[in-house]
Amino acid sequence: MKIKIENGKLGQAMSLFFDLSLKGKQSRHRTRFIKLLNDRLKEVAEQEKELLKEHCNLDDEGEPKKIKNDTEWDVIDKDAFKKDMKELHEEELIIEGGDAQGMLKTVKTVVLDCDKEFSGQEAYTYDYLCEQFEIDEEESK
């Protein structure tokens, strides 16, 4: 079993899972799953900082400068920066097999059998997660 989640959707997925009321094994496996997502989210944040350093004018301490009363980054080439950030956010975290197998099966059941009503951004995130688990199901056949 394998699941892929885009970097740009990690925070939304974590939030959706946090809000589900689960017990026992489902709760434990959700916590493990969220931890994996959170670890990747931290890596992505570090990579975003590196991209800022690559694409911005730097201050005296080597940190990216801000402009317009500290509301915007002082980006040198906005198109190149947007392209690199988009690429980073579209990269996927892949969780598969090994120790993750049982956890993924549990989380898949939680997602696909969820009876909670979602709306707005949560509904979009829920649909995205269902699609990812269903893609795995089709690839496994």
N, C-alpha and C positions, 0 to 999 in steps of 0.2 A: 504494500500500500504506500502511496506517495501523494503528498499534497503540495501545491505551489501557491504562494501568496505574494503578490507584488509588494515591494517595499513601501510604496505609497499608500497601501491599504492596511498596513500592520496596526497602526493606532486605532483605526476604526474597528478592526476585527477584535482587538483586545477589549475595547470598550463594550462591544456587543456581548462577548463572552462573560465579562465581569457582571453584567446585568442579569444573567440567567440564574434562576434559583435552582441549584443542583445539590444533591446529597451523595455521600459515599464515594464510590469509585468514579462516578461521573465528575464530581467536584474535584477530586484529586487529579484526575487526568486533565481536566480543564486547566487547573493551576499549572501543571507541567507544560501544557500547550502554551498558555499565556507567557510563561517564563521563557520559552523558546522565542516567541514573538518579541518579547521585551528585549532579550539579548540582541536580537537582530536590529531592533529599533535603535538601540544604543550605538551599534556599528554604523548604521545609516546616518545618525546624527554626527558622528565623527567624520564620516565621508563628506557630509554636507559642509562641515567646517573646513575641510581640506579644499573643497571646490570653491568656497568663498575666498580662501587664501590665494588660490590660483587665479581667480577672475576679478579680484578687487584690488584697488589701490590699498596699500598697507600703511598703518600708522607707524610711529617710531618704535613701537614694541613688536612689530611684525604681525599685528592683528589687522583684520579687514576693517577699513574705515566705514563710517556711516555718514550720510549727508542728510540734508533737509530736516534739521533738528532731531537727528538720530532716528529717523523713521525709515530710511532706505539705505541699503548697502551701496557703496561707491563702486559699482561694477564697471569694468572697463569695456567689455563687449557683452552687452545684454543678451544678444541672440545666442552666442556661444555658451554663456552661463545657463540660459534657459534650456538649451539642448542637453547639456551635461546633467543638469538637475532632473530633467525629464527621463533621461536614460537611467539615472540612478534609481528613480522612483518606480520605473517599470521593471527593473531587475527583480527576480523572484527568489524568495526564500523557499528552499525545497526541503521538506521533512519527509523522510522515508525509512522504511524497514527497521531492522535491528531492534533496539530497545524501544523505539518509537511506535512499533507496530500495534501493540495493544492500546496505547494511548490514542493513536489515530483512529482506530476502529471505534473506540468509545466516543471520541469527539465527533466523528462522522455521524454516529447514531444520534448524539445530542443535537447536531445541526439539522439533519434530515427529518427527525421526528419531533422537532420543536413545535409547541402549540402556542407559543407567545405571539401576540399580534405586534407587528412592526410597522412603523410609518416613517416617512421622510428618509433621511440619510441612513438610519438603521435598516430600513427595508431594502435599500440599495446594497448595503453591506451584507445583509443576510442572503440576498439573492446571489451576490458574488461568491460567498462562501459555499452555498449550495452547489453552484456551478462547478467550483473547484473540486468538491468531493464527488460530484457526478462525473466529471471528466476522468477522475481516477478510476471510478467504477467501470467506465467504458473502456479505458486502456487496459484494465485488468482482465477483460474478457478474451 
